[in-house]
Amino acid sequence: MKKAIIGLAAGMLIGSAGMAAAATTQTVQAAFAKFTISINGQKQSLKSDPLIYNGTTYLPVREVSNLLGYTLEFDNSSKSIDLSKGGNSAMLSTDNWLSIMDLKDYGITVTGNLNDEMILVYGSNTLKIPLPALKNGIYISNTPSGDIEIDFSEEGTKINLDSLKDAGIIQ
């Protein structure tokens, strides 16, 4: 009887651990798509098909970077991708994006109706950022201070910190 209770308890522990892990894993539905990719008017082909998810097309970054003549390095620990070409480098990282709600940590207040414009108030300065009608994926807004990158996703609206630095809004 004692062994049966121990076995039952062990089974319940193992089963509940699996259920807890399943509860934290997000599943999405995406569709594979066939596209014609052209670079400077010359058709290219990809080994991996692009994905379409929520109206946004996702391309395999390694293949696209190779087609464009860039080398790619992926750092799993920082979840970052480094693209470089001829000594020039562009770093893509999840750390470069910040929720607009967290801009207050940088002394920035976000106002505006967020339908057609976002207004950043920092110090005595104000920057109006025009927004697209369709808010899905990454958008680059041309402002007098410079290009500001905004990511509209299910997790919320995020803004690229590097674009804020380049525009002189944050240090």
N, CA and C atoms as an extended XYZ file, in Angstrom:
513
Properties=species:S:1:pos:R:3:atomname:S:1:resname:S:1:resid:I:1 pbc="F F F"
N         0.825       -1.189        0.000 N   MET     1
C         0.000        0.000        0.000 CA  MET     1
C         0.874        1.261        0.000 C   MET     1
N         1.966        1.208        0.790 N   LYS     2
C         2.861        2.348        0.893 CA  LYS     2
C         3.505        2.628       -0.471 C   LYS     2
N         3.901        1.549       -1.197 N   LYS     3
C         4.515        1.715       -2.513 CA  LYS     3
C         3.512        2.292       -3.505 C   LYS     3
N         2.268        1.897       -3.384 N   ALA     4
C         1.233        2.407       -4.289 CA  ALA     4
C         1.031        3.904       -4.082 C   ALA     4
N         1.054        4.354       -2.840 N   ILE     5
C         0.876        5.782       -2.542 CA  ILE     5
C         2.070        6.577       -3.057 C   ILE     5
N         3.276        6.034       -2.865 N   ILE     6
C         4.483        6.710       -3.358 CA  ILE     6
C         4.440        6.794       -4.879 C   ILE     6
N         4.048        5.704       -5.527 N   GLY     7
C         3.943        5.687       -6.988 CA  GLY     7
C         2.908        6.679       -7.490 C   GLY     7
N         1.777        6.739       -6.816 N   LEU     8
C         0.723        7.672       -7.192 CA  LEU     8
C         1.197        9.121       -7.028 C   LEU     8
N         1.876        9.411       -5.920 N   ALA     9
C         2.388       10.762       -5.671 CA  ALA     9
C         3.429       11.142       -6.725 C   ALA     9
N         4.327       10.202       -7.059 N   ALA    10
C         5.346       10.474       -8.075 CA  ALA    10
C         4.687       10.730       -9.427 C   ALA    10
N         3.690        9.945       -9.768 N   GLY    11
C         2.980       10.131      -11.031 CA  GLY    11
C         2.286       11.475      -11.100 C   GLY    11
N         1.693       11.891       -9.992 N   MET    12
C         1.015       13.187       -9.961 CA  MET    12
C         2.015       14.332      -10.111 C   MET    12
N         3.183       14.198       -9.483 N   LEU    13
C         4.215       15.228       -9.602 CA  LEU    13
C         4.701       15.353      -11.038 C   LEU    13
N         4.988       14.214      -11.653 N   ILE    14
C         5.481       14.226      -13.030 CA  ILE    14
C         4.413       14.788      -13.963 C   ILE    14
N         3.189       14.373      -13.787 N   GLY    15
C         2.094       14.856      -14.628 CA  GLY    15
C         1.852       16.340      -14.467 C   GLY    15
N         1.904       16.837      -13.238 N   SER    16
C         1.656       18.264      -13.021 CA  SER    16
C         2.806       19.108      -13.556 C   SER    16
N         4.033       18.593      -13.521 N   ALA    17
C         5.170       19.336      -14.072 CA  ALA    17
C         5.005       19.487      -15.576 C   ALA    17
N         4.562       18.434      -16.240 N   GLY    18
C         4.327       18.506      -17.681 CA  GLY    18
C         3.223       19.484      -18.018 C   GLY    18
N         2.170       19.498      -17.216 N   MET    19
C         1.065       20.425      -17.452 CA  MET    19
C         1.507       21.864      -17.208 C   MET    19
N         2.349       22.087      -16.217 N   ALA    20
C         2.841       23.441      -15.938 CA  ALA    20
C         3.711       23.925      -17.088 C   ALA    20
N         4.559       23.051      -17.627 N   ALA    21
C         5.406       23.434      -18.753 CA  ALA    21
C         4.556       23.736      -19.974 C   ALA    21
N         3.532       22.941      -20.213 N   ALA    22
C         2.654       23.166      -21.357 CA  ALA    22
C         1.905       24.483      -21.223 C   ALA    22
N         1.578       24.885      -20.014 N   ALA    23
C         0.829       26.121      -19.799 CA  ALA    23
C         1.668       27.353      -20.113 C   ALA    23
N         3.000       27.260      -20.035 N   THR    24
C         3.851       28.419      -20.283 CA  THR    24
C         4.324       28.492      -21.726 C   THR    24
N         4.056       27.480      -22.538 N   THR    25
C         4.480       27.468      -23.926 CA  THR    25
C         3.382       28.058      -24.792 C   THR    25
N         3.740       29.077      -25.581 N   GLN    26
C         2.757       29.713      -26.445 CA  GLN    26
C         2.785       29.045      -27.810 C   GLN    26
N         1.632       28.715      -28.334 N   THR    27
C         1.513       28.120      -29.651 CA  THR    27
C         0.891       29.146      -30.585 C   THR    27
N         1.460       29.267      -31.781 N   VAL    28
C         0.913       30.181      -32.777 CA  VAL    28
C         0.618       29.402      -34.050 C   VAL    28
N        -0.264       29.932      -34.864 N   GLN    29
C        -0.536       29.340      -36.158 CA  GLN    29
C         0.015       30.272      -37.220 C   GLN    29
N         0.888       29.726      -38.050 N   ALA    30
C         1.481       30.491      -39.139 CA  ALA    30
C         1.323       29.684      -40.418 C   ALA    30
N         1.409       30.360      -41.548 N   ALA    31
C         1.285       29.688      -42.839 CA  ALA    31
C         2.582       29.859      -43.616 C   ALA    31
N         3.033       28.773      -44.251 N   PHE    32
C         4.176       28.876      -45.146 CA  PHE    32
C         3.712       29.581      -46.417 C   PHE    32
N         4.593       30.355      -47.015 N   ALA    33
C         4.227       31.097      -48.220 CA  ALA    33
C         5.342       30.987      -49.250 C   ALA    33
N         4.972       31.039      -50.495 N   LYS    34
C         5.936       31.064      -51.597 CA  LYS    34
C         5.968       32.490      -52.129 C   LYS    34
N         7.129       33.106      -52.109 N   PHE    35
C         7.289       34.457      -52.616 CA  PHE    35
C         8.419       34.472      -53.630 C   PHE    35
N         8.349       35.414      -54.539 N   THR    36
C         9.473       35.688      -55.416 CA  THR    36
C        10.286       36.779      -54.735 C   THR    36
N        11.529       36.488      -54.449 N   ILE    37
C        12.418       37.451      -53.804 CA  ILE    37
C        13.346       38.007      -54.881 C   ILE    37
N        13.412       39.326      -54.988 N   SER    38
C        14.307       39.968      -55.946 CA  SER    38
C        15.220       40.925      -55.201 C   SER    38
N        16.480       40.919      -55.590 N   ILE    39
C        17.453       41.855      -55.032 CA  ILE    39
C        18.049       42.609      -56.207 C   ILE    39
N        17.842       43.914      -56.219 N   ASN    40
C        18.269       44.759      -57.336 CA  ASN    40
C        17.754       44.217      -58.666 C   ASN    40
N        16.506       43.753      -58.678 N   GLY    41
C        15.871       43.268      -59.899 CA  GLY    41
C        16.214       41.841      -60.288 C   GLY    41
N        17.103       41.181      -59.544 N   GLN    42
C        17.480       39.802      -59.872 CA  GLN    42
C        16.766       38.847      -58.931 C   GLN    42
N        16.046       37.881      -59.523 N   LYS    43
C        15.295       36.922      -58.717 CA  LYS    43
C        16.241       36.027      -57.930 C   LYS    43
N        15.872       35.793      -56.683 N   GLN    44
C        16.636       34.937      -55.780 CA  GLN    44
C        15.697       33.865      -55.247 C   GLN    44
N        16.267       32.789      -54.754 N   SER    45
C        15.419       31.755      -54.152 CA  SER    45
C        15.909       31.462      -52.742 C   SER    45
N        14.958       31.112      -51.888 N   LEU    46
C        15.259       30.762      -50.506 CA  LEU    46
C        15.096       29.264      -50.327 C   LEU    46
N        15.949       28.662      -49.515 N   LYS    47
C        15.820       27.237      -49.198 CA  LYS    47
C        14.653       27.004      -48.245 C   LYS    47
N        14.439       27.942      -47.336 N   SER    48
C        13.349       27.844      -46.360 CA  SER    48
C        12.232       28.792      -46.771 C   SER    48
N        10.996       28.308      -46.712 N   ASP    49
C         9.859       29.146      -47.074 CA  ASP    49
C         9.600       30.197      -46.001 C   ASP    49
N         9.221       31.406      -46.424 N   PRO    50
C         8.816       32.430      -45.454 CA  PRO    50
C         7.541       32.006      -44.729 C   PRO    50
N         7.316       32.592      -43.570 N   LEU    51
C         6.103       32.348      -42.787 CA  LEU    51
C         5.258       33.607      -42.772 C   LEU    51
N         3.945       33.422      -42.740 N   ILE    52
C         3.032       34.546      -42.552 CA  ILE    52
C         2.311       34.316      -41.240 C   ILE    52
N         2.410       35.315      -40.357 N   TYR    53
C         1.749       35.252      -39.056 CA  TYR    53
C         1.131       36.604      -38.770 C   TYR    53
N        -0.160       36.634      -38.520 N   ASN    54
C        -0.894       37.875      -38.221 CA  ASN    54
C        -0.644       38.960      -39.268 C   ASN    54
N        -0.596       38.571      -40.537 N   GLY    55
C        -0.441       39.540      -41.615 CA  GLY    55
C         0.975       40.030      -41.840 C   GLY    55
N         1.943       39.510      -41.098 N   THR    56
C         3.340       39.900      -41.264 CA  THR    56
C         4.120       38.725      -41.835 C   THR    56
N         4.964       38.984      -42.824 N   THR    57
C         5.790       37.949      -43.432 CA  THR    57
C         7.135       37.901      -42.722 C   THR    57
N         7.547       36.707      -42.321 N   TYR    58
C         8.823       36.496      -41.638 CA  TYR    58
C         9.746       35.719      -42.567 C   TYR    58
N        10.897       36.306      -42.854 N   LEU    59
C        11.881       35.681      -43.729 CA  LEU    59
C        13.005       35.086      -42.898 C   LEU    59
N        13.629       34.019      -43.396 N   PRO    60
C        14.773       33.446      -42.672 CA  PRO    60
C        15.960       34.414      -42.733 C   PRO    60
N        16.297       34.989      -41.597 N   VAL    61
C        17.280       36.072      -41.552 CA  VAL    61
C        18.659       35.624      -42.042 C   VAL    61
N        19.061       34.399      -41.756 N   ARG    62
C        20.379       33.937      -42.204 CA  ARG    62
C        20.444       33.886      -43.731 C   ARG    62
N        19.414       33.345      -44.357 N   GLU    63
C        19.404       33.258      -45.819 CA  GLU    63
C        19.346       34.639      -46.464 C   GLU    63
N        18.509       35.508      -45.936 N   VAL    64
C        18.381       36.848      -46.502 CA  VAL    64
C        19.686       37.620      -46.333 C   VAL    64
N        20.315       37.500      -45.173 N   SER    65
C        21.585       38.210      -44.959 CA  SER    65
C        22.653       37.703      -45.926 C   SER    65
N        22.678       36.395      -46.179 N   ASN    66
C        23.637       35.848      -47.144 CA  ASN    66
C        23.364       36.376      -48.550 C   ASN    66
N        22.084       36.443      -48.943 N   LEU    67
C        21.736       36.973      -50.261 CA  LEU    67
C        22.161       38.430      -50.413 C   LEU    67
N        22.133       39.175      -49.313 N   LEU    68
C        22.504       40.589      -49.340 CA  LEU    68
C        24.002       40.813      -49.136 C   LEU    68
N        24.751       39.724      -48.934 N   GLY    69
C        26.193       39.838      -48.758 CA  GLY    69
C        26.639       40.133      -47.342 C   GLY    69
N        25.780       39.900      -46.368 N   TYR    70
C        26.118       40.119      -44.963 CA  TYR    70
C        26.506       38.795      -44.308 C   TYR    70
N        27.369       38.867      -43.322 N   THR    71
C        27.628       37.700      -42.483 CA  THR    71
C        26.773       37.851      -41.230 C   THR    71
N        26.382       36.724      -40.680 N   LEU    72
C        25.484       36.739      -39.534 CA  LEU    72
C        26.098       35.944      -38.405 C   LEU    72
N        26.065       36.517      -37.213 N   GLU    73
C        26.476       35.807      -36.005 CA  GLU    73
C        25.336       35.872      -35.012 C   GLU    73
N        24.993       34.718      -34.444 N   PHE    74
C        23.906       34.638      -33.474 CA  PHE    74
C        24.491       34.320      -32.111 C   PHE    74
N        24.109       35.089      -31.099 N   ASP    75
C        24.538       34.854      -29.723 CA  ASP    75
C        23.311       34.430      -28.927 C   ASP    75
N        23.231       33.144      -28.607 N   ASN    76
C        22.062       32.604      -27.917 CA  ASN    76
C        21.922       33.166      -26.504 C   ASN    76
N        23.036       33.437      -25.826 N   SER    77
C        22.949       33.913      -24.440 CA  SER    77
C        22.301       35.298      -24.352 C   SER    77
N        22.581       36.171      -25.314 N   SER    78
C        21.977       37.510      -25.300 CA  SER    78
C        20.801       37.616      -26.261 C   SER    78
N        20.505       36.516      -26.952 N   LYS    79
C        19.416       36.497      -27.941 CA  LYS    79
C        19.578       37.644      -28.935 C   LYS    79
N        20.791       37.764      -29.485 N   SER    80
C        21.052       38.850      -30.421 CA  SER    80
C        21.644       38.305      -31.713 C   SER    80
N        21.424       39.043      -32.781 N   ILE    81
C        21.936       38.706      -34.103 CA  ILE    81
C        22.792       39.874      -34.553 C   ILE    81
N        24.012       39.588      -34.997 N   ASP    82
C        24.910       40.622      -35.487 CA  ASP    82
C        25.075       40.428      -36.988 C   ASP    82
N        24.680       41.427      -37.768 N   LEU    83
C        24.864       41.410      -39.210 CA  LEU    83
C        26.020       42.335      -39.542 C   LEU    83
N        26.962       41.861      -40.349 N   SER    84
C        28.082       42.724      -40.706 CA  SER    84
C        28.429       42.555      -42.179 C   SER    84
N        28.921       43.655      -42.748 N   LYS    85
C        29.307       43.666      -44.160 CA  LYS    85
C        30.424       44.680      -44.311 C   LYS    85
N        31.586       44.211      -44.668 N   GLY    86
C        32.698       45.111      -44.918 CA  GLY    86
C        33.058       46.008      -43.753 C   GLY    86
N        33.020       45.483      -42.521 N   GLY    87
C        33.384       46.266      -41.352 CA  GLY    87
C        32.226       47.001      -40.712 C   GLY    87
N        31.114       47.126      -41.428 N   ASN    88
C        29.927       47.751      -40.840 CA  ASN    88
C        29.099       46.683      -40.163 C   ASN    88
N        28.499       47.022      -39.059 N   SER    89
C        27.757       46.040      -38.278 CA  SER    89
C        26.425       46.612      -37.828 C   SER    89
N        25.417       45.747      -37.805 N   ALA    90
C        24.097       46.121      -37.279 CA  ALA    90
C        23.682       45.055      -36.290 C   ALA    90
N        23.382       45.441      -35.063 N   MET    91
C        23.008       44.494      -34.012 CA  MET    91
C        21.497       44.480      -33.852 C   MET    91
N        20.911       43.287      -33.950 N   LEU    92
C        19.486       43.110      -33.697 CA  LEU    92
C        19.355       42.360      -32.392 C   LEU    92
N        18.611       42.903      -31.465 N   SER    93
C        18.494       42.269      -30.160 CA  SER    93
C        17.143       42.576      -29.543 C   SER    93
N        16.652       41.644      -28.764 N   THR    94
C        15.404       41.896      -28.043 CA  THR    94
C        15.627       42.934      -26.956 C   THR    94
N        16.886       43.135      -26.546 N   ASP    95
C        17.189       44.112      -25.500 CA  ASP    95
C        17.052       45.549      -25.999 C   ASP    95
N        17.038       45.758      -27.317 N   ASN    96
C        16.974       47.104      -27.873 CA  ASN    96
C        15.565       47.672      -27.895 C   ASN    96
N        14.571       46.886      -27.529 N   TRP    97
C        13.175       47.316      -27.597 CA  TRP    97
C        12.610       47.499      -26.198 C   TRP    97
N        11.845       48.561      -26.028 N   LEU    98
C        11.275       48.882      -24.724 CA  LEU    98
C         9.800       49.222      -24.900 C   LEU    98
N         8.976       48.690      -24.025 N   SER    99
C         7.552       49.004      -24.038 CA  SER    99
C         7.373       50.509      -23.860 C   SER    99
N         6.405       51.079      -24.567 N   ILE   100
C         6.186       52.526      -24.414 CA  ILE   100
C         5.770       52.870      -22.991 C   ILE   100
N         5.237       51.893      -22.273 N   MET   101
C         4.869       52.129      -20.872 CA  MET   101
C         6.120       52.321      -20.004 C   MET   101
N         7.253       51.734      -20.426 N   ASP   102
C         8.486       51.815      -19.646 CA  ASP   102
C         9.363       53.005      -20.031 C   ASP   102
N         8.925       53.827      -20.981 N   LEU   103
C         9.709       54.998      -21.358 CA  LEU   103
C         9.832       55.991      -20.209 C   LEU   103
N         8.917       55.904      -19.248 N   LYS   104
C         8.979       56.796      -18.078 CA  LYS   104
C        10.288       56.605      -17.321 C   LYS   104
N        10.884       55.396      -17.418 N   ASP   105
C        12.168       55.145      -16.766 CA  ASP   105
C        13.280       55.997      -17.372 C   ASP   105
N        13.042       56.512      -18.581 N   TYR   106
C        14.007       57.372      -19.259 CA  TYR   106
C        13.572       58.840      -19.212 C   TYR   106
N        12.556       59.134      -18.396 N   GLY   107
C        12.069       60.505      -18.285 CA  GLY   107
C        11.221       60.937      -19.465 C   GLY   107
N        10.623       59.974      -20.160 N   ILE   108
C         9.807       60.274      -21.339 CA  ILE   108
C         8.347       59.953      -21.026 C   ILE   108
N         7.475       60.909      -21.309 N   THR   109
C         6.035       60.707      -21.158 CA  THR   109
C         5.440       60.519      -22.546 C   THR   109
N         4.585       59.526      -22.697 N   VAL   110
C         3.929       59.257      -23.977 CA  VAL   110
C         2.501       59.777      -23.903 C   VAL   110
N         2.155       60.661      -24.847 N   THR   111
C         0.790       61.175      -24.938 CA  THR   111
C         0.323       61.026      -26.384 C   THR   111
N        -0.786       61.630      -26.700 N   GLY   112
C        -1.337       61.531      -28.048 CA  GLY   112
C        -2.418       60.470      -28.072 C   GLY   112
N        -3.135       60.407      -29.178 N   ASN   113
C        -4.244       59.465      -29.251 CA  ASN   113
C        -3.795       58.052      -29.619 C   ASN   113
N        -2.552       57.878      -30.023 N   LEU   114
C        -1.948       56.597      -30.402 CA  LEU   114
C        -2.663       55.938      -31.583 C   LEU   114
N        -3.596       56.651      -32.209 N   ASN   115
C        -4.212       56.144      -33.433 CA  ASN   115
C        -3.458       56.646      -34.652 C   ASN   115
N        -3.238       57.960      -34.709 N   ASP   116
C        -2.499       58.494      -35.844 CA  ASP   116
C        -1.199       59.188      -35.445 C   ASP   116
N        -0.996       59.394      -34.143 N   GLU   117
C         0.273       59.968      -33.700 CA  GLU   117
C         0.565       59.604      -32.245 C   GLU   117
N         1.849       59.569      -31.956 N   MET   118
C         2.335       59.365      -30.590 CA  MET   118
C         3.189       60.591      -30.281 C   MET   118
N         3.011       61.158      -29.111 N   ILE   119
C         3.788       62.336      -28.730 CA  ILE   119
C         4.686       61.956      -27.562 C   ILE   119
N         5.996       62.173      -27.749 N   LEU   120
C         6.962       61.926      -26.685 CA  LEU   120
C         7.318       63.270      -26.064 C   LEU   120
N         7.162       63.359      -24.751 N   VAL   121
C         7.525       64.568      -24.016 CA  VAL   121
C         8.714       64.203      -23.139 C   VAL   121
N         9.840       64.882      -23.380 N   TYR   122
C        11.058       64.614      -22.616 CA  TYR   122
C        11.718       65.948      -22.298 C   TYR   122
N        11.847       66.218      -20.998 N   GLY   123
C        12.360       67.518      -20.573 CA  GLY   123
C        11.426       68.607      -21.066 C   GLY   123
N        11.993       69.620      -21.722 N   SER   124
C        11.162       70.691      -22.287 CA  SER   124
C        10.869       70.448      -23.767 C   SER   124
N        11.227       69.268      -24.266 N   ASN   125
C        11.052       68.947      -25.683 CA  ASN   125
C         9.832       68.074      -25.923 C   ASN   125
N         9.276       68.204      -27.109 N   THR   126
C         8.142       67.395      -27.534 CA  THR   126
C         8.425       66.893      -28.942 C   THR   126
N         8.159       65.617      -29.180 N   LEU   127
C         8.342       65.041      -30.511 CA  LEU   127
C         7.066       64.327      -30.918 C   LEU   127
N         6.481       64.774      -32.041 N   LYS   128
C         5.295       64.116      -32.587 CA  LYS   128
C         5.751       63.044      -33.567 C   LYS   128
N         5.273       61.826      -33.339 N   ILE   129
C         5.623       60.700      -34.198 CA  ILE   129
C         4.364       60.265      -34.944 C   ILE   129
N         4.326       60.463      -36.276 N   PRO   130
C         3.176       59.984      -37.034 CA  PRO   130
C         3.129       58.456      -37.017 C   PRO   130
N         1.932       57.893      -36.902 N   LEU   131
C         1.765       56.441      -36.840 CA  LEU   131
C         0.987       55.950      -38.057 C   LEU   131
N         1.231       54.707      -38.463 N   PRO   132
C         0.507       54.162      -39.618 CA  PRO   132
C        -0.923       53.788      -39.241 C   PRO   132
N        -1.774       53.677      -40.247 N   ALA   133
C        -3.154       53.249      -40.001 CA  ALA   133
C        -3.181       51.792      -39.551 C   ALA   133
N        -2.386       50.948      -40.208 N   LEU   134
C        -2.318       49.529      -39.854 CA  LEU   134
C        -1.164       49.333      -38.882 C   LEU   134
N        -1.473       48.949      -37.680 N   LYS   135
C        -0.454       48.800      -36.642 CA  LYS   135
C        -0.136       47.329      -36.450 C   LYS   135
N         0.816       46.844      -37.254 N   ASN   136
C         1.203       45.444      -37.208 CA  ASN   136
C         2.650       45.336      -37.666 C   ASN   136
N         3.520       44.845      -36.813 N   GLY   137
C         4.921       44.680      -37.172 CA  GLY   137
C         5.736       45.926      -36.877 C   GLY   137
N         6.926       45.976      -37.462 N   ILE   138
C         7.850       47.086      -37.212 CA  ILE   138
C         7.586       48.201      -38.219 C   ILE   138
N         7.518       49.417      -37.706 N   TYR   139
C         7.258       50.603      -38.515 CA  TYR   139
C         8.355       51.618      -38.223 C   TYR   139
N         8.855       52.264      -39.269 N   ILE   140
C         9.849       53.326      -39.105 CA  ILE   140
C         9.164       54.648      -39.413 C   ILE   140
N         9.101       55.515      -38.419 N   SER   141
C         8.460       56.816      -38.564 CA  SER   141
C         9.534       57.877      -38.773 C   SER   141
N         9.386       58.640      -39.847 N   ASN   142
C        10.328       59.717      -40.133 CA  ASN   142
C         9.903       60.957      -39.360 C   ASN   142
N        10.767       61.413      -38.455 N   THR   143
C        10.480       62.598      -37.647 CA  THR   143
C        11.582       63.626      -37.872 C   THR   143
N        11.370       64.867      -37.486 N   PRO   144
C        12.425       65.879      -37.621 CA  PRO   144
C        13.701       65.511      -36.849 C   PRO   144
N        13.569       64.730      -35.780 N   SER   145
C        14.739       64.338      -34.989 CA  SER   145
C        15.463       63.134      -35.579 C   SER   145
N        14.809       62.407      -36.460 N   GLY   146
C        15.392       61.202      -37.054 CA  GLY   146
C        14.353       60.097      -37.138 C   GLY   146
N        14.758       58.965      -37.680 N   ASP   147
C        13.850       57.830      -37.831 CA  ASP   147
C        13.653       57.133      -36.490 C   ASP   147
N        12.408       56.903      -36.120 N   ILE   148
C        12.058       56.216      -34.879 CA  ILE   148
C        11.403       54.890      -35.250 C   ILE   148
N        11.951       53.791      -34.718 N   GLU   149
C        11.405       52.458      -34.999 CA  GLU   149
C        10.418       52.061      -33.909 C   GLU   149
N         9.240       51.622      -34.348 N   ILE   150
C         8.175       51.220      -33.434 CA  ILE   150
C         7.718       49.823      -33.828 C   ILE   150
N         7.530       48.969      -32.843 N   ASP   151
C         7.069       47.596      -33.076 CA  ASP   151
C         5.671       47.439      -32.491 C   ASP   151
N         4.721       47.160      -33.360 N   PHE   152
C         3.346       46.908      -32.935 CA  PHE   152
C         3.144       45.399      -32.926 C   PHE   152
N         2.909       44.817      -31.766 N   SER   153
C         2.720       43.370      -31.679 CA  SER   153
C         1.644       43.058      -30.650 C   SER   153
N         1.327       41.780      -30.531 N   GLU   154
C         0.327       41.350      -29.554 CA  GLU   154
C         0.773       41.652      -28.131 C   GLU   154
N         2.091       41.694      -27.898 N   GLU   155
C         2.616       41.976      -26.560 CA  GLU   155
C         2.506       43.447      -26.206 C   GLU   155
N         2.178       44.291      -27.174 N   GLY   156
C         2.071       45.722      -26.930 CA  GLY   156
C         2.972       46.505      -27.861 C   GLY   156
N         2.953       47.803      -27.718 N   THR   157
C         3.755       48.678      -28.563 CA  THR   157
C         5.111       48.900      -27.905 C   THR   157
N         6.168       48.686      -28.710 N   LYS   158
C         7.532       48.878      -28.214 CA  LYS   158
C         8.243       49.860      -29.126 C   LYS   158
N         9.260       50.489      -28.574 N   ILE   159
C        10.031       51.460      -29.336 CA  ILE   159
C        11.502       51.075      -29.252 C   ILE   159
N        12.227       51.281      -30.340 N   ASN   160
C        13.626       50.885      -30.400 CA  ASN   160
C        14.498       51.924      -29.700 C   ASN   160
N        15.254       51.470      -28.698 N   LEU   161
C        16.096       52.386      -27.916 CA  LEU   161
C        17.196       53.011      -28.763 C   LEU   161
N        17.769       52.227      -29.685 N   ASP   162
C        18.836       52.776      -30.522 CA  ASP   162
C        18.322       53.924      -31.388 C   ASP   162
N        17.083       53.804      -31.887 N   SER   163
C        16.545       54.896      -32.704 CA  SER   163
C        16.302       56.141      -31.847 C   SER   163
N        15.927       55.942      -30.573 N   LEU   164
C        15.778       57.093      -29.671 CA  LEU   164
C        17.133       57.741      -29.383 C   LEU   164
N        18.182       56.908      -29.256 N   LYS   165
C        19.532       57.448      -29.037 CA  LYS   165
C        20.002       58.215      -30.267 C   LYS   165
N        19.806       57.603      -31.464 N   ASP   166
C        20.235       58.258      -32.701 CA  ASP   166
C        19.513       59.587      -32.918 C   ASP   166
N        18.269       59.679      -32.451 N   ALA   167
C        17.490       60.913      -32.593 CA  ALA   167
C        17.832       61.932      -31.504 C   ALA   167
N        18.709       61.561      -30.554 N   GLY   168
C        19.112       62.472      -29.492 CA  GLY   168
C        18.096       62.617      -28.376 C   GLY   168
N        17.147       61.680      -28.297 N   ILE   169
C        16.110       61.769      -27.274 CA  ILE   169
C        16.595       61.200      -25.947 C   ILE   169
N        17.378       60.131      -25.995 N   ILE   170
C        17.984       59.568      -24.784 CA  ILE   170
C        19.475       59.427      -25.009 C   ILE   170
N        20.198       59.269      -23.915 N   GLN   171
C        21.662       59.120      -23.997 CA  GLN   171
C        22.056       57.689      -24.239 C   GLN   171
